[in-house]
Amino acid sequence: MSQIDPGTPTWLRAHNDRTAFRLLLEHGPLTRAQLGALSGLSKPTAAQMLTRLERVDLIRPVGEVSAGRGPNAVSYGVRDDRITGVAISMLADAIHAVVVDATDAEHPIAEIPCGDGERTPESDVRRAVEAACEASGVDVATVSNVVVGVQAAVNAVGDTLSLTDTLPGWPATGAREQIEQRLGLTVALENDVNLAAMVERASGASADAATSVLFWIGQGLGMALDFHGSVHRGAAGGAGEVGYLSVPRSAGDIEPDAVNLTGVIGGRVVARLLGAEPGQRLGDVLHRLPDDEAALDAVADRVSIALEAVLAIIDPELVVLGGPTGSTGGAALAGRVAARIDRQSHPDLVVLPSATGAQPVLLGARRLLVERIRDLLEARITPAA
């Protein structure tokens, strides 16, 4: 295609159409008059933009708005059925998945048990996509992109995974390529805690912090390091895998048999502190934590020990306690951890509970997908359109 010079009528039409498309995404359905007012362009120009966007199948009439004495005005909205994606969170015993569209509309979350059968990356993703689409009544054929949050260290450049205890059947190398080739999808694999940190930065506790650490405390442990809005992944994607760190001497009196930090503050330990009976897991008893003063103190002791090395190296402005245990402990746990911090070394460190709700990994994957889907749709707006 030949180069279109900026400022020419052809270039201006495409520029105006992209502006109109973004306004419809931002504000929802708009009439010709509303679009003209928001864009600063005339009603005839707004009408032409709507006509061109409808011609390339990006928008459609969605209703009518009363225009006073005259006929009702037609309102137009972005089509949410042209391109969709699926956000996926791979847990140890289940898969959560949700459809994502250009309007970022809410869709039901599908939960798929992992089961005991043979697993592969493509079979896990296929089941997740099909379940999410069935739950939302969406055609599987519209799904072009997936973002998968995994409990593993992800090296996107080399397409490698490590520390894959919760991903049986997933290879150390080539999982993303395997899914793409066999399912015909564009795939992004991302560490689950990093996805959660992206949401924490966008709309959670770390929105205003220059440097923050999201400490994920659940069945296992993880950390996401956020430096000025950029997640630090490390050379091979392994930054923040603190659950595998050896136990420091300061934990000897608390958990003498622990080998690593997961053995100090992981799910089995917290479940025991909350009085779990044989066969009960963390999720069965975690609801007790906010009202159990002794357990809150014990968890805070362990969290402060787990944080020692990270704080010495990173010295962040903020620590956010997330994951099932961190979120359930809430402000009571965060306050106790803050009280145990060495204030000579970290006088201004703030400790807060996560503020992103029950599904931060899916929210992070959703956020990435919305941007990708919108970019794909906007690419249909060409000077020739």
C-alpha positions in Angstrom: 0.0 0.0 0.0 1.3 3.4 -0.9 2.2 5.9 1.8 -0.6 8.3 2.8 0.6 11.8 3.6 -0.6 13.2 6.9 -3.1 16.1 6.4 -4.5 14.8 3.1 -8.3 14.1 3.0 -7.7 10.4 2.9 -5.5 10.5 6.0 -7.9 12.8 7.8 -10.8 10.4 7.2 -8.9 7.5 8.7 -7.8 9.6 11.6 -11.3 10.8 12.3 -12.7 7.3 12.1 -10.2 6.0 14.6 -11.1 8.9 16.9 -14.8 8.1 16.6 -14.1 4.4 17.3 -12.2 5.2 20.4 -15.0 7.5 21.6 -17.5 4.8 21.1 -15.3 2.4 23.1 -14.9 4.9 25.9 -18.4 6.3 26.2 -20.6 3.4 24.9 -23.4 3.9 22.3 -23.6 7.4 20.8 -25.8 9.2 18.4 -24.5 11.2 15.5 -25.1 14.4 17.5 -23.3 13.0 20.6 -20.4 11.8 18.6 -20.1 15.2 16.9 -20.1 17.0 20.3 -17.5 14.7 21.8 -15.2 14.8 18.7 -15.6 18.5 18.1 -16.7 17.7 14.5 -19.9 18.7 12.6 -22.9 16.4 12.6 -22.5 15.7 8.8 -18.9 14.6 9.5 -19.9 12.5 12.4 -22.6 10.8 10.2 -19.9 10.0 7.6 -17.6 8.5 10.3 -20.5 6.3 11.5 -21.3 5.2 8.0 -17.7 4.2 7.3 -17.3 2.4 10.6 -20.6 0.5 10.0 -19.4 -0.4 6.5 -16.3 -2.2 7.9 -18.5 -4.0 10.4 -17.1 -2.3 13.5 -20.3 -0.8 14.8 -24.0 -1.3 14.4 -27.3 0.4 15.5 -28.1 -0.5 19.0 -31.1 1.7 19.9 -32.8 5.0 19.6 -32.6 8.1 21.7 -35.4 10.7 22.0 -34.6 13.8 20.0 -37.5 16.0 21.4 -39.9 17.1 18.7 -38.2 15.4 15.8 -37.8 11.7 15.1 -35.7 9.6 17.5 -32.0 9.5 16.9 -30.3 6.2 16.2 -27.5 5.3 18.6 -24.5 3.2 17.5 -22.3 0.9 19.5 -19.2 -1.1 18.9 -19.8 -4.7 17.8 -18.7 -7.1 20.5 -19.0 -10.2 18.3 -16.3 -9.6 15.6 -13.2 -10.6 17.6 -13.2 -12.0 21.1 -10.6 -13.4 23.4 -10.5 -15.7 26.5 -8.6 -14.9 29.7 -7.4 -18.0 31.5 -6.1 -18.6 35.0 -4.4 -22.0 35.6 -4.7 -23.1 39.2 -3.3 -26.2 40.8 -6.7 -28.0 40.8 -8.9 -26.0 38.4 -8.9 -23.7 35.4 -10.8 -20.4 35.5 -11.7 -18.8 32.1 -13.8 -15.8 30.9 -14.6 -14.3 27.5 -13.3 -10.9 26.8 -14.6 -8.5 24.1 -13.8 -5.1 22.8 -16.3 -3.3 25.1 -14.8 -5.0 28.2 -18.2 -6.2 29.1 -18.7 -8.6 32.1 -19.1 -12.3 31.2 -19.6 -15.3 33.5 -16.4 -17.0 34.7 -16.3 -20.7 33.9 -14.5 -23.1 36.3 -13.1 -26.3 34.8 -11.7 -29.0 37.1 -8.3 -30.2 36.0 -9.1 -33.9 36.5 -6.7 -36.8 36.6 -6.4 -37.5 32.9 -3.5 -36.8 30.6 -3.0 -33.1 30.1 -1.3 -31.0 27.4 -1.2 -27.2 27.0 -3.5 -27.3 24.0 -6.1 -29.6 25.7 -6.2 -27.3 28.8 -6.6 -24.2 26.8 -9.2 -25.8 24.4 -11.3 -26.9 27.4 -11.0 -23.4 28.9 -12.0 -21.6 25.7 -15.0 -23.9 25.0 -16.2 -23.6 28.6 -15.9 -19.8 28.7 -17.7 -19.5 25.3 -20.5 -21.8 26.4 -21.0 -19.9 29.7 -21.3 -16.6 27.7 -23.2 -17.9 24.7 -20.3 -16.7 22.4 -19.3 -18.4 19.2 -15.9 -20.1 19.7 -15.0 -19.2 16.1 -14.8 -15.5 17.2 -12.0 -16.2 19.6 -8.6 -15.2 18.2 -6.5 -14.4 21.3 -5.9 -15.9 24.7 -3.9 -14.8 27.7 -3.0 -17.5 30.1 -1.9 -16.8 33.7 0.3 -19.7 34.9 1.9 -20.6 38.3 5.3 -20.7 36.7 8.3 -18.7 35.6 7.7 -17.6 32.0 10.4 -16.6 29.6 8.4 -15.2 26.6 11.4 -14.8 24.4 12.5 -18.4 24.6 9.0 -19.8 25.0 10.1 -21.6 28.2 8.5 -22.4 31.5 10.2 -23.4 34.7 8.9 -24.2 38.2 5.9 -25.9 36.7 4.7 -28.0 39.7 1.1 -27.1 39.0 1.2 -27.7 35.2 1.5 -31.5 34.6 1.9 -32.3 30.9 3.2 -28.8 30.0 6.6 -28.9 28.4 9.5 -26.8 29.6 10.0 -25.4 26.1 7.5 -24.6 23.3 4.2 -24.6 25.2 3.0 -21.3 23.6 4.0 -22.4 20.1 2.2 -25.8 20.7 -1.0 -24.1 21.6 -0.9 -21.6 18.7 -0.1 -24.3 16.1 -2.7 -26.8 17.3 -5.6 -24.4 18.1 -4.9 -21.6 15.6 -4.9 -18.9 18.3 -2.6 -16.1 19.3 -1.4 -16.9 22.8 0.4 -15.1 25.6 1.6 -16.9 28.6 2.3 -14.8 31.7 3.1 -15.4 35.3 -0.1 -15.2 37.4 1.3 -12.9 40.1 2.7 -10.5 37.4 -0.8 -10.3 35.9 -2.3 -9.5 39.3 0.3 -6.8 39.8 -0.7 -5.1 36.5 -4.2 -4.8 37.9 -2.9 -3.6 41.2 -1.1 -0.8 39.4 -4.0 0.0 37.2 -6.8 0.2 39.7 -5.6 -1.2 43.1 -3.4 -0.4 46.0 -0.2 0.3 44.1 -1.7 2.9 41.7 0.3 5.8 43.2 3.4 4.0 44.3 6.7 4.4 42.4 8.0 1.0 43.4 5.9 -1.8 44.9 6.0 -5.5 45.7 2.9 -7.6 45.5 3.5 -10.6 47.8 1.1 -13.3 46.8 0.4 -15.7 49.7 -1.7 -18.7 48.9 -1.0 -22.4 48.5 2.3 -21.3 47.2 4.2 -18.0 47.3 5.1 -15.5 44.7 6.2 -11.9 44.3 5.7 -9.3 41.5 8.2 -6.4 41.4 6.7 -3.2 40.0 9.2 -0.5 39.1 7.4 2.7 38.0 4.6 0.8 36.4 6.8 -1.9 34.7 6.8 -5.4 36.0 10.4 -6.8 36.5 10.5 -10.3 35.1 14.2 -11.1 35.3 16.4 -12.5 32.5 14.6 -15.8 32.3 11.2 -14.8 33.9 12.1 -16.1 37.3 12.1 -12.8 39.3 9.8 -13.1 42.3 9.8 -16.9 42.8 10.4 -16.5 46.5 8.6 -19.6 47.6 11.8 -21.6 46.7 14.1 -19.5 48.8 15.9 -21.3 51.6 14.6 -20.7 55.1 16.5 -17.9 56.9 17.8 -18.5 60.4 15.1 -16.2 61.8 12.5 -18.8 60.9 14.2 -21.6 62.8 12.2 -21.2 66.0 8.9 -20.7 64.2 9.1 -23.6 61.6 12.1 -25.7 62.4 11.3 -28.3 59.8 10.7 -25.9 56.9 13.1 -26.2 53.9 12.0 -23.1 52.0 9.7 -20.1 52.4 6.7 -22.0 51.2 7.2 -24.2 54.3 7.1 -21.1 56.5 4.0 -19.4 55.2 2.5 -21.5 52.4 -1.0 -22.9 52.3 -0.4 -26.0 54.4 1.1 -24.0 57.2 -1.7 -21.4 57.2 -4.3 -24.1 57.2 -2.7 -25.7 60.2 -2.5 -22.4 62.0 -6.3 -22.0 61.4 -7.0 -25.5 62.9 -7.6 -27.4 59.7 -8.6 -31.0 60.2 -7.0 -33.9 58.3 -8.1 -33.6 54.7 -9.0 -29.9 54.9 -7.1 -27.5 52.7 -6.4 -23.8 52.9 -9.7 -22.8 51.1 -11.7 -24.8 53.6 -10.6 -22.8 56.7 -9.3 -19.5 55.4 -12.5 -17.7 56.2 -11.5 -18.0 59.9 -8.4 -15.8 59.5 -10.0 -12.3 60.0 -11.4 -13.3 63.4 -8.5 -15.3 64.7 -6.1 -13.0 66.5 -3.6 -15.7 67.2 -3.5 -16.8 63.6 -3.2 -13.3 62.3 -0.2 -12.7 64.6 1.4 -16.0 63.6 0.9 -15.3 59.9 2.3 -11.8 60.3 5.4 -13.1 62.0 6.0 -15.4 59.1 5.3 -12.8 56.4 7.7 -10.4 57.9 10.4 -13.1 57.9 9.7 -13.9 54.2 9.9 -10.2 53.4 13.3 -9.5 55.0 15.6 -10.4 52.1 13.3 -8.8 49.5 13.1 -5.5 51.4 16.9 -5.5 51.9 17.5 -5.8 48.1 14.5 -3.9 46.6 13.7 -1.4 49.3 10.3 -0.6 47.8 7.9 2.2 48.7 5.0 -0.2 49.1 4.3 -3.9 49.9 0.8 -5.2 48.9 -0.4 -8.5 50.5 -2.3 -10.4 47.9 -3.3 -14.0 47.1 -5.9 -15.9 49.1 -4.2 -15.4 52.5 -3.1 -11.8 52.0 -6.4 -10.7 50.7 -8.5 -12.5 53.4 -6.2 -11.2 56.1 -7.0 -7.7 54.9 -6.1 -4.6 56.8 -5.7 -6.5 60.1 -2.9 -8.6 58.6 -1.3 -5.7 56.7 -1.2 -3.6 59.9 0.5 -6.4 61.9 3.1 -6.9 59.1 3.8 -3.2 59.0 4.3 -3.2 62.8 7.0 -5.9 62.4 9.0 -4.1 59.8 12.5 -2.8 60.7 11.8 0.9 60.7 15.4 1.9 60.9 16.0 0.3 57.5 12.6 1.1 56.0 11.1 4.1 57.8 8.5 5.0 55.2 7.5 1.5 53.9 3.7 1.1 53.6 2.0 -2.3 53.8 -1.5 -2.6 52.4 -3.9 -5.4 51.4 -4.7 -6.0 47.8 -7.6 -4.0 46.4 -8.4 -5.9 43.2 -11.0 -8.4 44.4 -11.3 -12.2 44.1 -9.9 -12.7 40.5 -6.9 -10.5 40.0 -5.2 -12.9 37.6 -8.2 -13.0 35.3 -8.5 -9.3 35.5 -4.9 -8.8 34.5 -5.3 -11.2 31.5 -8.5 -9.4 30.6 -6.8 -6.1 30.6 -4.2 -7.3 28.1 -6.8 -8.9 25.9 -9.0 -5.8 25.7 -6.1 -3.8 24.4 -5.2 -6.4 21.9 -8.7 -6.9 20.6 -9.2 -3.1 20.2 -5.9 -2.8 18.3 -7.0 -5.6 16.0 -10.4 -4.0 15.3 -8.9 -0.5 14.9 -6.5 -2.0 12.3 -9.5 -2.5 10.1 -9.8 1.3 9.8 -7.7 2.0 6.8 -7.4 5.1 4.6 -9.3 3.2 1.9 -12.2 2.4 4.2 
